[in-house]
Amino acid sequence: MDGPAAKQMTSGMQHDRAAGSGEPQRHFASDNYAGVHPEVLAAIAAANAGHVPGYGDDPYTAAAEAAFRALLGDDARVFFAFNGTGANVIALAAALRPYQAVICPHSAHLNVDECGAFERFAGSKLITVPTADGKLTPHDVARGVRQVGNVHHVQAAAISISQSTEVGTVYTLDEMAALGAIAHEYNLLFHVDGARLANAAVALDVDLQTLLLATGVDVCTFGGTKNGLLFGEAIIFPKDHPAIERLPYTRKQGMQLASKMRFVAAQFEALLRDDLWRRSARHANAMAQRLAARLRRIDGVRIAYPVDANGVFAALAPQHIAALQAERRFYVWDEDASIVRWMAAFDTTESDVDEFAAAIERVTAPHVPSVAAVGTRSDRR
């Protein structure tokens, strides 16, 4: 590789090892950057023995499905997928027809960062709503339901929210229940993009039954990749729904059915065992809180959104962003507002946070000169 892309990669990679150490440096760009949790890695190795049937007809998948039912109840149905984009698209495509639409925040990952996958695969439309804090409201939903029964207009059939949201905020249980109520009032599917659902559950200090069943969620994704898995997401129907019958076929057609399903399922069984999902998310959230506490003492840094889960969004001067990106990888979330995103992961340590906060304090000091920006991609996940 050569040209500008190669130069950008080289500039960023020279900072990928901690100073004076052979250890790879931990970054705050995304919880996707973290490796695999040791307990999950052990489960993958344990599953790598002998021959078992493919495509989910195996004891590992059965065990993972049973683990989810233990948390959600016997009526819950679970389907595993490769990644978050696929899980979101498949869940909605199984429930909607091409002439129907999904109401969602404008900032939704489904809208901004899935490269039009939903529109292309499902053939349906997104009705997006601007929000101040990443949260959809019942008023937004009511405004989005228009021209019901008019053959000339797309028909709203679902709402989709992210929990936690793309800006790190978390819907309260009351907020989710209000959305569930109005969704069902208008006969809309209530879908939750749960890439960081574990972080939201920990932030609210609730179990999955309360978070999903008590609020009226029809289908959600449960993120694994951002919480210590090598790969894999789960599509969960907390209760019976007509789309369950169609989901297996939609998943296969959507290229999300793993032949060696045991390696996805074994990871989820390990994640649910002994509350590993909750322990990992709790730690990531705590590290984000630690970073936010440090930032509040630094002049020239403003926290842009409430720090509810494992993300910190901060506004600082463009020259300070450039200086810091010359050392560390992270993404600029909003170039116009000069807002960046810093994510904590299950393996983020207190020393990682403290060293990063010290770097922020150093580069925002008045005497620090500006440098050219490095790696300013706006990838959201």
C-alpha positions as CSV (number, residue, x, y, z in Angstrom):
1,M,0.0,0.0,0.0
2,D,1.2,3.5,-0.8
3,G,-0.1,7.0,-1.2
4,P,-2.0,9.1,1.4
5,A,-3.7,6.0,3.0
6,A,-0.4,4.4,3.7
7,K,1.0,7.6,5.2
8,Q,-1.9,8.0,7.5
9,M,-1.6,4.4,8.7
10,T,2.1,4.7,9.3
11,S,1.7,7.9,11.2
12,G,-0.9,6.3,13.5
13,M,0.9,3.0,14.0
14,Q,4.1,4.5,15.3
15,H,2.2,5.3,18.5
16,D,0.7,1.9,19.0
17,R,3.2,0.8,21.6
18,A,3.5,2.4,25.0
19,A,6.5,4.5,25.5
20,G,9.4,2.6,26.9
21,S,7.5,-0.7,26.6
22,G,7.0,-3.5,24.2
23,E,3.4,-3.7,25.2
24,P,0.7,-2.5,22.7
25,Q,-0.8,0.8,23.8
26,R,-4.5,0.8,24.7
27,H,-6.5,3.4,22.8
28,F,-9.8,5.0,23.5
29,A,-11.1,5.0,20.0
30,S,-13.6,2.2,20.4
31,D,-14.4,-0.8,22.6
32,N,-14.0,-2.7,19.4
33,Y,-10.2,-2.2,19.7
34,A,-10.1,-4.4,22.8
35,G,-9.0,-8.0,22.4
36,V,-11.0,-11.1,23.5
37,H,-11.7,-11.7,27.2
38,P,-9.6,-14.6,28.5
39,E,-12.7,-16.5,29.7
40,V,-14.3,-16.2,26.2
41,L,-11.0,-17.2,24.5
42,A,-10.9,-20.3,26.8
43,A,-14.5,-21.2,25.7
44,I,-13.5,-21.0,22.1
45,A,-10.6,-23.3,22.7
46,A,-12.8,-25.7,24.6
47,A,-15.3,-25.8,21.8
48,N,-12.6,-26.7,19.3
49,A,-12.8,-30.4,19.9
50,G,-14.2,-33.1,17.8
51,H,-17.0,-32.9,15.3
52,V,-20.5,-31.5,16.0
53,P,-23.4,-30.6,13.6
54,G,-23.2,-27.3,11.9
55,Y,-25.6,-24.3,11.5
56,G,-26.6,-24.3,15.2
57,D,-27.7,-27.9,15.6
58,D,-25.1,-28.5,18.3
59,P,-24.9,-28.6,22.1
60,Y,-23.0,-25.3,22.3
61,T,-25.7,-23.4,20.6
62,A,-28.4,-25.1,22.7
63,A,-26.5,-24.2,25.9
64,A,-26.2,-20.6,24.9
65,E,-29.9,-20.4,24.0
66,A,-30.7,-21.9,27.4
67,A,-28.5,-19.4,29.1
68,F,-30.4,-16.5,27.5
69,R,-33.8,-18.1,28.4
70,A,-32.6,-18.3,32.0
71,L,-32.2,-14.6,32.0
72,L,-35.3,-13.7,30.0
73,G,-37.8,-16.4,30.5
74,D,-38.8,-19.5,28.6
75,D,-40.6,-17.6,25.8
76,A,-37.4,-15.9,24.6
77,R,-36.0,-16.9,21.3
78,V,-32.4,-16.2,20.3
79,F,-30.6,-16.2,17.0
80,F,-26.9,-15.7,16.6
81,A,-25.3,-13.5,13.9
82,F,-21.8,-12.5,12.8
83,N,-21.9,-8.7,13.5
84,G,-24.0,-5.8,14.6
85,T,-24.9,-4.5,11.2
86,G,-26.1,-7.9,10.2
87,A,-28.0,-8.5,13.4
88,N,-29.9,-5.2,13.1
89,V,-30.7,-5.6,9.5
90,I,-31.9,-9.2,9.8
91,A,-34.0,-8.5,12.9
92,L,-35.9,-5.6,11.1
93,A,-36.0,-7.3,7.7
94,A,-37.7,-10.3,9.1
95,A,-40.5,-8.1,10.5
96,L,-41.0,-5.5,7.8
97,R,-42.2,-5.4,4.2
98,P,-40.4,-3.2,1.6
99,Y,-43.1,-0.5,1.6
100,Q,-42.8,0.0,5.4
101,A,-40.5,2.3,7.4
102,V,-38.6,2.5,10.6
103,I,-38.6,5.7,12.8
104,C,-35.2,6.3,14.4
105,P,-33.0,9.1,15.6
106,H,-30.9,10.7,12.9
107,S,-27.8,9.7,14.8
108,A,-28.8,6.0,14.8
109,H,-26.1,3.6,13.8
110,L,-28.7,2.0,11.5
111,N,-28.9,5.3,9.7
112,V,-25.3,6.8,9.9
113,D,-22.9,3.9,10.0
114,E,-24.3,0.9,8.2
115,C,-23.6,2.1,4.7
116,G,-27.3,1.8,3.7
117,A,-27.4,-1.9,4.5
118,F,-30.9,-1.8,5.9
119,E,-32.3,0.1,2.9
120,R,-30.5,-2.2,0.4
121,F,-31.3,-5.5,2.1
122,A,-34.8,-4.8,3.5
123,G,-35.8,-2.4,0.7
124,S,-37.5,-0.3,3.4
125,K,-37.1,3.3,4.4
126,L,-35.7,5.1,7.5
127,I,-37.6,8.0,8.9
128,T,-35.0,9.9,10.9
129,V,-35.6,12.4,13.7
130,P,-33.0,15.0,15.0
131,T,-32.3,14.7,18.7
132,A,-30.3,16.6,21.2
133,D,-29.1,13.6,23.2
134,G,-29.5,10.7,20.9
135,K,-32.9,9.7,22.3
136,L,-36.1,9.1,20.5
137,T,-39.3,10.4,22.3
138,P,-42.9,9.4,22.1
139,H,-43.6,12.8,20.5
140,D,-41.1,11.9,17.8
141,V,-42.8,8.6,17.1
142,A,-46.3,10.2,16.9
143,R,-45.0,12.8,14.4
144,G,-43.4,10.0,12.3
145,V,-46.6,8.1,11.8
146,R,-48.3,9.8,8.9
147,Q,-50.6,9.0,6.0
148,V,-51.7,5.7,7.4
149,G,-53.4,3.6,4.7
150,N,-52.4,6.0,2.0
151,V,-51.0,3.9,-0.9
152,H,-48.8,6.8,-2.0
153,H,-46.8,7.0,1.2
154,V,-44.4,4.7,3.0
155,Q,-46.0,3.2,6.1
156,A,-44.3,3.4,9.5
157,A,-44.1,-0.1,10.9
158,A,-41.3,0.1,13.5
159,I,-39.2,2.2,15.8
160,S,-35.5,1.6,16.5
161,I,-33.4,3.0,19.3
162,S,-29.9,2.3,20.5
163,Q,-29.4,1.4,24.1
164,S,-27.0,2.9,25.1
165,T,-27.2,5.6,22.4
166,E,-24.6,6.7,19.9
167,V,-23.6,9.6,22.2
168,G,-23.3,7.5,25.3
169,T,-26.6,8.4,26.9
170,V,-28.9,5.7,28.4
171,Y,-32.7,5.6,28.2
172,T,-34.3,5.3,31.6
173,L,-36.8,2.5,32.1
174,D,-39.6,5.0,32.1
175,E,-38.4,6.4,28.8
176,M,-38.2,3.0,27.2
177,A,-41.6,2.0,28.6
178,A,-43.2,5.2,27.1
179,L,-41.7,4.3,23.7
180,G,-42.9,0.7,24.0
181,A,-46.4,2.0,24.8
182,I,-46.7,4.4,21.9
183,A,-45.1,1.9,19.5
184,H,-47.7,-0.7,20.3
185,E,-50.5,2.0,20.3
186,Y,-49.6,2.6,16.6
187,N,-48.9,-1.1,16.0
188,L,-45.2,-0.6,15.5
189,L,-42.4,-3.0,16.2
190,F,-40.1,-1.9,19.0
191,H,-36.5,-2.7,18.0
192,V,-33.4,-2.0,20.1
193,D,-29.9,-1.8,18.7
194,G,-28.1,-3.3,21.8
195,A,-24.5,-3.1,20.7
196,R,-23.9,-1.8,24.2
197,L,-27.0,-3.1,25.9
198,A,-24.8,-4.6,28.6
199,N,-23.4,-1.2,29.5
200,A,-26.9,0.2,29.6
201,A,-28.2,-2.5,31.9
202,V,-25.3,-2.0,34.3
203,A,-25.8,1.8,34.2
204,L,-29.5,1.3,35.1
205,D,-28.7,-1.5,37.6
206,V,-31.4,-3.8,36.1
207,D,-31.6,-7.3,34.8
208,L,-32.4,-8.1,31.1
209,Q,-36.0,-9.1,31.9
210,T,-36.7,-5.7,33.4
211,L,-34.9,-3.9,30.6
212,L,-36.6,-5.7,27.7
213,L,-39.8,-7.4,28.8
214,A,-41.0,-4.8,31.2
215,T,-40.6,-2.0,28.6
216,G,-42.3,-3.7,25.7
217,V,-39.3,-4.4,23.5
218,D,-40.2,-6.8,20.6
219,V,-36.7,-7.5,19.3
220,C,-33.2,-6.4,20.2
221,T,-29.6,-7.2,19.5
222,F,-27.3,-8.1,22.3
223,G,-23.8,-7.0,21.6
224,G,-20.9,-9.3,22.2
225,T,-18.1,-7.8,20.1
226,K,-17.9,-4.7,22.2
227,N,-18.0,-6.7,25.5
228,G,-15.2,-9.2,25.1
229,L,-16.2,-11.5,22.2
230,L,-14.0,-12.3,19.2
231,F,-17.0,-11.8,17.0
232,G,-20.8,-12.4,17.2
233,E,-24.0,-10.7,18.1
234,A,-27.3,-12.1,19.3
235,I,-30.8,-11.3,18.0
236,I,-33.3,-11.7,20.9
237,F,-37.1,-11.8,20.8
238,P,-38.0,-11.5,24.5
239,K,-41.5,-12.8,23.8
240,D,-43.4,-14.4,20.9
241,H,-43.6,-12.4,17.7
242,P,-44.6,-13.3,14.1
243,A,-41.2,-12.4,12.8
244,I,-39.6,-15.3,14.7
245,E,-40.9,-17.8,12.1
246,R,-39.3,-15.7,9.3
247,L,-36.0,-14.9,11.1
248,P,-34.2,-18.2,10.3
249,Y,-34.8,-17.8,6.5
250,T,-34.0,-14.0,6.6
251,R,-30.8,-14.8,8.5
252,K,-29.7,-17.4,5.9
253,Q,-30.6,-15.1,3.0
254,G,-28.8,-12.3,4.7
255,M,-25.5,-14.3,5.0
256,Q,-25.5,-14.2,8.8
257,L,-25.9,-18.0,9.4
258,A,-22.6,-19.4,10.6
259,S,-21.8,-23.0,9.6
260,K,-19.6,-23.5,12.6
261,M,-22.1,-21.9,14.9
262,R,-20.6,-23.5,18.0
263,F,-17.8,-20.9,18.0
264,V,-20.3,-18.0,18.2
265,A,-22.5,-19.8,20.7
266,A,-19.7,-20.9,23.0
267,Q,-18.6,-17.3,23.4
268,F,-22.1,-16.2,24.4
269,E,-22.5,-19.1,26.9
270,A,-19.2,-17.9,28.5
271,L,-20.3,-14.3,28.4
272,L,-23.5,-15.1,30.3
273,R,-21.8,-17.5,32.7
274,D,-21.2,-16.0,36.2
275,D,-22.4,-12.6,34.9
276,L,-19.2,-12.0,32.9
277,W,-21.2,-9.7,30.6
278,R,-22.3,-7.6,33.5
279,R,-18.8,-7.6,35.2
280,S,-17.1,-6.5,32.0
281,A,-19.6,-3.8,31.2
282,R,-19.5,-2.5,34.8
283,H,-15.7,-2.2,34.6
284,A,-15.9,-0.3,31.2
285,N,-18.5,2.1,32.6
286,A,-16.4,2.7,35.7
287,M,-13.4,3.5,33.6
288,A,-15.4,6.0,31.6
289,Q,-16.6,7.6,34.8
290,R,-13.0,7.8,36.0
291,L,-11.9,9.5,32.8
292,A,-14.8,12.0,33.0
293,A,-13.9,12.9,36.6
294,R,-10.3,13.7,35.4
295,L,-11.5,15.7,32.5
296,R,-13.7,17.9,34.6
297,R,-10.6,19.2,36.3
298,I,-8.9,20.1,33.0
299,D,-9.4,23.7,31.6
300,G,-10.2,23.7,27.9
301,V,-12.2,20.4,27.9
302,R,-15.9,20.3,28.1
303,I,-17.9,17.1,28.4
304,A,-20.6,17.3,25.7
305,Y,-23.1,14.7,26.8
306,P,-23.9,12.9,30.1
307,V,-21.5,10.0,30.8
308,D,-24.1,7.3,31.4
309,A,-22.3,4.2,30.0
310,N,-18.7,3.6,28.7
311,G,-18.4,6.5,26.3
312,V,-17.1,10.0,27.0
313,F,-17.8,12.7,24.5
314,A,-15.8,15.9,24.9
315,A,-15.4,19.2,23.1
316,L,-11.9,20.7,22.8
317,A,-10.0,23.0,20.5
318,P,-9.2,21.5,17.0
319,Q,-5.5,22.1,17.5
320,H,-5.6,20.1,20.8
321,I,-7.4,17.3,19.0
322,A,-4.7,17.2,16.4
323,A,-1.9,17.2,19.0
324,L,-3.5,14.4,20.9
325,Q,-4.3,12.3,17.8
326,A,-0.6,12.4,16.9
327,E,-0.1,10.2,20.0
328,R,-3.4,8.3,20.4
329,R,-6.1,6.9,18.2
330,F,-9.6,8.1,18.7
331,Y,-12.4,9.5,16.5
332,V,-13.7,13.0,15.9
333,W,-17.4,12.6,16.4
334,D,-18.6,16.1,15.3
335,E,-16.1,18.2,13.4
336,D,-18.3,21.3,13.3
337,A,-18.7,21.3,17.1
338,S,-15.1,19.9,17.7
339,I,-16.5,17.0,19.7
340,V,-14.5,13.8,20.1
341,R,-15.4,10.3,21.4
342,W,-13.4,8.3,23.9
343,M,-14.5,4.8,24.7
344,A,-13.5,2.5,27.6
345,A,-13.5,-1.3,27.2
346,F,-13.5,-4.3,29.5
347,D,-9.7,-4.3,29.6
348,T,-9.2,-0.6,30.1
349,T,-7.2,-0.1,33.3
350,E,-7.0,2.7,35.8
351,S,-3.5,3.5,34.7
352,D,-4.7,3.6,31.1
353,V,-7.2,6.2,32.0
354,D,-4.8,8.2,34.2
355,E,-2.1,8.2,31.5
356,F,-4.6,9.3,28.8
357,A,-6.0,12.0,31.1
358,A,-2.4,13.3,31.7
359,A,-1.8,13.4,27.9
360,I,-5.0,15.4,27.4
361,E,-4.0,17.8,30.2
362,R,-0.5,18.2,28.6
363,V,-1.7,18.9,25.1
364,T,-4.4,21.3,26.2
365,A,-1.8,23.4,28.1
366,P,-1.4,26.8,26.5
367,H,2.2,26.3,25.5
368,V,1.7,23.2,23.4
369,P,2.0,23.9,19.7
370,S,-0.5,22.4,17.2
371,V,0.4,19.6,14.8
372,A,-1.2,18.2,11.7
373,A,-4.2,16.0,12.4
374,V,-3.7,12.2,12.2
375,G,-6.3,9.6,11.7
376,T,-9.4,11.8,11.8
377,R,-11.8,9.2,10.4
378,S,-15.4,9.5,11.7
379,D,-16.1,5.8,12.2
380,R,-18.8,5.6,14.8
381,R,-18.3,2.1,16.2
